[in-house]
C-alpha cells in the first residue's frame, strides 16, 4: 500500500505502513493556532485488502468532538463519495474499508477541487444575466472570483452569498452548485421574481489558497478569514479586504455566509444576535428567512444550533455576520451544515452529502425570495 496527498487539497502525513495498516497524522494549518481536522489522501495498491488507517493525532485536532459519531468519506472515482466504518477512541481515529479497487480516496468531507471551481465559474458566466469579474488576488496569486447575477438598479435590493471562508468546509461550495444554477435558470419562476427586484453578488470560494493547500480554516499565511472582518488587510487577509470593499460600494440588505460545522449533526443558521444594531426588525427578518428555508427544505431546522448571544453583548465584530450586521444594519447570517450526517434524517450510505448540500442551496433561493416581502 502507498499513501499520498500530493494533489489539490491533499493533507496527510504518513508515519508508517505495514501491509494494509497505516499510521497517519493530519498536517496543521500554518499560524499560531495550528488548526487541523481536514484530511484528504489516496491509498493505492489496495484492491481486495481490509484497510485499517489510523490517524494518530486526531485527539489533538481543533474539534475532537467532531470525531464522535463521525464516519469518513471514501471514493473510488472521486465523483461518488460514501461513508465507511470509522471509530474514535483514545485520541485515534481509525478508518476501515474492504477495498474494491486498486486506489481509494479518503477525505474528511467530499473534496471540492479548484478545477471544479473553475468549471462552476465558467458554466455560470455563460448564462444570461450573469457577469464575472476578479475582485483581486490572494497571497498565492489566485483570483478572487465574483459573480453578479441580475441587473443593479434603483430600488433593487442587494443580496450577497459567500462560501468557504474556511476551506476545509467544502460543503459550502457544493451548496453553491445548487444555489447558482437555480438562480440562473430563466425557467424558474421564483428566481425570475427574485431577480426582478434584487441583484445577487456571489463569491463561491472565499479562500482559494487554503482550499488548494489542504487547510481546515486558514489562508496561505494562517489567517482565519472569519476573524478578519474588522481588520482585513492586503498583507494578511486580502480575500476579506477585496470582498468587503466591494460590499461597501454595492451596499447590502442580506448576506448569507455558508459554512460547515464539525460537531453538530444539523443544518442551522446563526444570526447577528448580540450586535447593538440587531433590532426587532432584523430579528423578524431572520425568523422569516429561517422559516422559509425550513419549508423549502426540511433538512434545515430551527431547534438545534449555537447559543444565541444576549442583546448588546457582542463587541467583537471580526466575523462576517457580526461585522455586516453592524456595518450595514443588514440581515447577515451564517449557514452551518454538518460534516457528519443530518441526525433528523440520516443517510446510512452517504451521510450528509454533496447532493444534499446542492438541494439546500436550491432551497435558499426560496428563502431569499420570501425575505423580499419584509424588506419593502
RAWOWO-V30062 format. One record per residue. N is the residue number from 1. SS is DSSP state (H for helix, E for strand, C for the rest). PHI is phi in radians with two decimals (* if undefined). Layout:
BEGIN
n=N ss=SS phi=PHI
n=N ss=SS phi=PHI
END
This chain:
BEGIN
n=1 ss=C phi=*
n=2 ss=E phi=-2.11
n=3 ss=E phi=-2.15
n=4 ss=E phi=-2.45
n=5 ss=C phi=-2.39
n=6 ss=C phi=-1.44
n=7 ss=C phi=-2.74
n=8 ss=C phi=-0.86
n=9 ss=C phi=1.18
n=10 ss=C phi=-1.16
n=11 ss=E phi=-2.77
n=12 ss=C phi=-2.96
n=13 ss=E phi=-2.01
n=14 ss=E phi=-1.68
n=15 ss=E phi=-1.64
n=16 ss=E phi=-2.91
n=17 ss=E phi=-2.24
n=18 ss=E phi=-2.37
n=19 ss=C phi=1.11
n=20 ss=C phi=-1.69
n=21 ss=E phi=-1.95
n=22 ss=E phi=-2.37
n=23 ss=E phi=-1.82
n=24 ss=E phi=-2.25
n=25 ss=E phi=-2.59
n=26 ss=C phi=-1.52
n=27 ss=C phi=-1.47
n=28 ss=C phi=-1.21
n=29 ss=C phi=-1.11
n=30 ss=C phi=-1.20
n=31 ss=C phi=1.85
n=32 ss=C phi=-1.10
n=33 ss=C phi=-1.38
n=34 ss=C phi=0.97
n=35 ss=C phi=-0.95
n=36 ss=C phi=-2.81
n=37 ss=C phi=-2.95
n=38 ss=C phi=-1.20
n=39 ss=C phi=-2.36
n=40 ss=E phi=-2.84
n=41 ss=E phi=-2.68
n=42 ss=E phi=-2.11
n=43 ss=E phi=-1.87
n=44 ss=E phi=-2.03
n=45 ss=C phi=1.25
n=46 ss=C phi=-2.12
n=47 ss=C phi=-0.91
n=48 ss=C phi=1.40
n=49 ss=C phi=-1.68
n=50 ss=E phi=-1.59
n=51 ss=E phi=-1.38
n=52 ss=E phi=-2.34
n=53 ss=E phi=-1.98
n=54 ss=E phi=-1.94
n=55 ss=E phi=-1.57
n=56 ss=C phi=-1.38
n=57 ss=C phi=-1.77
n=58 ss=H phi=-1.04
n=59 ss=H phi=-1.15
n=60 ss=H phi=-1.70
n=61 ss=C phi=-1.13
n=62 ss=C phi=-1.09
n=63 ss=C phi=-2.35
n=64 ss=H phi=-1.03
n=65 ss=H phi=-1.17
n=66 ss=H phi=-1.15
n=67 ss=H phi=-1.45
n=68 ss=C phi=-1.21
n=69 ss=C phi=1.10
n=70 ss=C phi=-1.60
n=71 ss=C phi=-2.23
n=72 ss=C phi=-1.20
n=73 ss=E phi=-1.63
n=74 ss=E phi=-2.48
n=75 ss=E phi=-2.69
n=76 ss=C phi=-1.69
n=77 ss=C phi=-2.23
n=78 ss=C phi=1.13
n=79 ss=C phi=-1.96
n=80 ss=C phi=-1.71
n=81 ss=C phi=-1.96
n=82 ss=E phi=-2.19
n=83 ss=E phi=-1.65
n=84 ss=C phi=-2.20
n=85 ss=E phi=-1.00
n=86 ss=E phi=-2.52
n=87 ss=E phi=-2.40
n=88 ss=E phi=-2.19
n=89 ss=E phi=-2.73
n=90 ss=C phi=0.95
n=91 ss=C phi=1.34
n=92 ss=E phi=-2.11
n=93 ss=E phi=-1.78
n=94 ss=E phi=-2.00
n=95 ss=E phi=-1.88
n=96 ss=E phi=-2.17
n=97 ss=E phi=-2.74
n=98 ss=E phi=-1.50
n=99 ss=C phi=-1.26
n=100 ss=C phi=-1.88
n=101 ss=C phi=-2.57
n=102 ss=C phi=-1.16
n=103 ss=E phi=-2.25
n=104 ss=E phi=-2.34
n=105 ss=E phi=-1.74
n=106 ss=E phi=-2.15
n=107 ss=E phi=-2.74
n=108 ss=C phi=-1.14
n=109 ss=C phi=-2.53
n=110 ss=C phi=-0.91
n=111 ss=C phi=-1.15
n=112 ss=C phi=-2.21
n=113 ss=C phi=-1.35
n=114 ss=H phi=-1.11
n=115 ss=H phi=-1.13
n=116 ss=H phi=-1.16
n=117 ss=H phi=-1.01
n=118 ss=H phi=-1.12
n=119 ss=H phi=-1.11
n=120 ss=H phi=-1.11
n=121 ss=H phi=-1.07
n=122 ss=H phi=-1.09
n=123 ss=H phi=-1.16
n=124 ss=H phi=-1.20
n=125 ss=H phi=-1.24
n=126 ss=C phi=-1.59
n=127 ss=C phi=-1.53
n=128 ss=C phi=-1.02
n=129 ss=C phi=1.50
n=130 ss=E phi=-2.11
n=131 ss=E phi=-2.11
n=132 ss=E phi=-1.98
n=133 ss=E phi=-2.62
n=134 ss=E phi=-1.78
n=135 ss=E phi=-1.30
n=136 ss=E phi=2.94
n=137 ss=E phi=-2.20
n=138 ss=C phi=-1.43
n=139 ss=C phi=-1.19
n=140 ss=C phi=-1.55
n=141 ss=C phi=1.52
n=142 ss=C phi=-1.37
n=143 ss=E phi=-1.33
n=144 ss=E phi=-1.68
n=145 ss=E phi=-1.46
n=146 ss=E phi=-2.17
n=147 ss=E phi=-1.89
n=148 ss=E phi=-1.89
n=149 ss=E phi=-2.07
n=150 ss=C phi=1.68
n=151 ss=C phi=-1.84
n=152 ss=C phi=-1.05
n=153 ss=C phi=-3.02
n=154 ss=C phi=-1.04
n=155 ss=C phi=1.45
n=156 ss=C phi=-1.39
n=157 ss=E phi=-1.35
n=158 ss=E phi=-2.03
n=159 ss=E phi=-1.98
n=160 ss=E phi=-2.17
n=161 ss=E phi=-2.35
n=162 ss=E phi=-2.23
n=163 ss=E phi=-2.53
n=164 ss=C phi=1.13
n=165 ss=C phi=-0.99
n=166 ss=C phi=-1.71
n=167 ss=C phi=-1.11
n=168 ss=C phi=-1.25
n=169 ss=C phi=-1.57
n=170 ss=C phi=-1.18
n=171 ss=H phi=-0.86
n=172 ss=H phi=-1.10
n=173 ss=H phi=-1.45
n=174 ss=H phi=-1.11
n=175 ss=H phi=-1.01
n=176 ss=H phi=-1.08
n=177 ss=H phi=-1.21
n=178 ss=H phi=-1.66
n=179 ss=H phi=-1.14
n=180 ss=H phi=-1.16
n=181 ss=H phi=-1.04
n=182 ss=H phi=-1.22
n=183 ss=H phi=-1.07
n=184 ss=C phi=-1.68
n=185 ss=C phi=-1.49
n=186 ss=C phi=-1.19
n=187 ss=C phi=-1.57
n=188 ss=C phi=-1.51
n=189 ss=H phi=-1.17
n=190 ss=H phi=-1.20
n=191 ss=H phi=-1.11
n=192 ss=H phi=-1.06
n=193 ss=H phi=-1.15
n=194 ss=H phi=-1.09
n=195 ss=H phi=-1.31
n=196 ss=H phi=-1.23
n=197 ss=H phi=-2.14
n=198 ss=E phi=-2.58
n=199 ss=E phi=-2.07
n=200 ss=E phi=-2.02
n=201 ss=E phi=-1.88
n=202 ss=E phi=-2.29
n=203 ss=E phi=-2.00
n=204 ss=C phi=-1.18
n=205 ss=C phi=-2.51
n=206 ss=C phi=-1.41
n=207 ss=C phi=-2.38
n=208 ss=H phi=-1.05
n=209 ss=H phi=-1.14
n=210 ss=H phi=-1.10
n=211 ss=H phi=-1.08
n=212 ss=H phi=-1.24
n=213 ss=H phi=-1.36
n=214 ss=C phi=1.42
n=215 ss=C phi=-1.49
n=216 ss=C phi=-1.49
n=217 ss=C phi=-2.27
n=218 ss=E phi=-2.11
n=219 ss=C phi=-1.57
n=220 ss=C phi=-1.10
n=221 ss=C phi=-1.86
n=222 ss=C phi=1.52
n=223 ss=C phi=-1.46
n=224 ss=E phi=-1.42
n=225 ss=H phi=-1.02
n=226 ss=H phi=-1.47
n=227 ss=H phi=-2.29
n=228 ss=C phi=-2.02
n=229 ss=C phi=-1.27
n=230 ss=C phi=-1.77
n=231 ss=C phi=-2.66
n=232 ss=C phi=-1.00
n=233 ss=C phi=-2.47
n=234 ss=C phi=-1.18
n=235 ss=C phi=-1.39
n=236 ss=C phi=-2.04
n=237 ss=C phi=-2.47
n=238 ss=H phi=-1.07
n=239 ss=H phi=-1.05
n=240 ss=H phi=-1.25
n=241 ss=H phi=-0.96
n=242 ss=H phi=-1.20
n=243 ss=H phi=-1.19
n=244 ss=H phi=-1.15
n=245 ss=H phi=-1.07
n=246 ss=H phi=-1.23
n=247 ss=H phi=-1.05
n=248 ss=H phi=-1.07
n=249 ss=H phi=-1.43
n=250 ss=H phi=-1.60
n=251 ss=C phi=1.36
n=252 ss=C phi=-2.80
n=253 ss=C phi=-1.85
n=254 ss=E phi=-2.46
n=255 ss=E phi=-2.33
n=256 ss=E phi=-2.00
n=257 ss=E phi=-1.84
n=258 ss=E phi=-1.74
n=259 ss=E phi=-2.41
n=260 ss=E phi=-2.31
n=261 ss=E phi=-2.01
n=262 ss=C phi=-1.24
n=263 ss=C phi=-1.72
n=264 ss=C phi=-1.51
n=265 ss=C phi=-1.55
n=266 ss=C phi=-2.52
n=267 ss=E phi=-1.74
n=268 ss=E phi=-2.73
n=269 ss=E phi=-2.09
n=270 ss=E phi=-1.92
n=271 ss=C phi=-1.81
n=272 ss=C phi=-1.60
n=273 ss=C phi=-0.93
n=274 ss=C phi=1.75
n=275 ss=C phi=-1.25
n=276 ss=C phi=-0.91
n=277 ss=C phi=-1.39
n=278 ss=C phi=-1.40
n=279 ss=C phi=-1.91
n=280 ss=H phi=-1.11
n=281 ss=H phi=-1.08
n=282 ss=H phi=-1.20
n=283 ss=H phi=-1.07
n=284 ss=H phi=-1.17
n=285 ss=H phi=-1.18
n=286 ss=H phi=-1.07
n=287 ss=H phi=-1.06
n=288 ss=H phi=-1.14
n=289 ss=H phi=-1.08
n=290 ss=H phi=-1.10
n=291 ss=H phi=-1.13
n=292 ss=H phi=-1.15
n=293 ss=H phi=-1.19
n=294 ss=H phi=-1.13
n=295 ss=H phi=-1.15
n=296 ss=H phi=-1.28
n=297 ss=C phi=-2.66
n=298 ss=C phi=-1.16
n=299 ss=C phi=-1.14
n=300 ss=E phi=-1.55
n=301 ss=C phi=-2.49
n=302 ss=C phi=-2.08
n=303 ss=C phi=-1.60
n=304 ss=C phi=-1.73
n=305 ss=C phi=2.97
n=306 ss=C phi=-1.36
n=307 ss=C phi=-1.05
n=308 ss=C phi=-1.45
n=309 ss=C phi=-1.21
n=310 ss=C phi=-1.26
n=311 ss=C phi=-0.94
n=312 ss=C phi=1.02
n=313 ss=C phi=-1.80
n=314 ss=C phi=-1.72
n=315 ss=C phi=-1.77
n=316 ss=C phi=-1.62
n=317 ss=C phi=-2.00
n=318 ss=C phi=-1.51
n=319 ss=C phi=-1.53
n=320 ss=H phi=-1.04
n=321 ss=H phi=-1.11
n=322 ss=H phi=-1.19
n=323 ss=H phi=-1.10
n=324 ss=H phi=-1.27
n=325 ss=H phi=-1.06
n=326 ss=H phi=-1.26
n=327 ss=H phi=-1.26
n=328 ss=H phi=-1.99
n=329 ss=C phi=1.08
n=330 ss=C phi=-1.76
n=331 ss=E phi=-1.42
n=332 ss=E phi=-1.90
n=333 ss=E phi=-2.47
n=334 ss=E phi=-2.00
n=335 ss=E phi=-1.62
n=336 ss=E phi=-1.95
n=337 ss=E phi=-2.14
n=338 ss=E phi=-1.45
n=339 ss=C phi=-1.44
n=340 ss=C phi=-1.51
n=341 ss=C phi=-2.47
n=342 ss=C phi=-1.43
n=343 ss=C phi=-1.07
n=344 ss=C phi=-1.50
n=345 ss=C phi=-2.63
n=346 ss=C phi=-1.21
n=347 ss=C phi=-2.12
n=348 ss=C phi=-1.05
n=349 ss=C phi=-1.41
n=350 ss=C phi=-2.00
n=351 ss=C phi=1.09
n=352 ss=C phi=-1.17
n=353 ss=C phi=-2.38
n=354 ss=H phi=-0.96
n=355 ss=H phi=-1.09
n=356 ss=H phi=-1.30
n=357 ss=H phi=-1.06
n=358 ss=H phi=-1.06
n=359 ss=H phi=-1.12
n=360 ss=H phi=-1.19
n=361 ss=H phi=-1.10
n=362 ss=H phi=-1.07
n=363 ss=H phi=-1.14
n=364 ss=H phi=-1.10
n=365 ss=H phi=-1.06
n=366 ss=H phi=-1.08
n=367 ss=H phi=-1.19
n=368 ss=H phi=-1.06
n=369 ss=H phi=-1.13
n=370 ss=H phi=-1.10
n=371 ss=H phi=-1.14
n=372 ss=H phi=-0.95
n=373 ss=H phi=-1.12
n=374 ss=H phi=-1.71
n=375 ss=H phi=-1.66
n=376 ss=C phi=-1.26
END
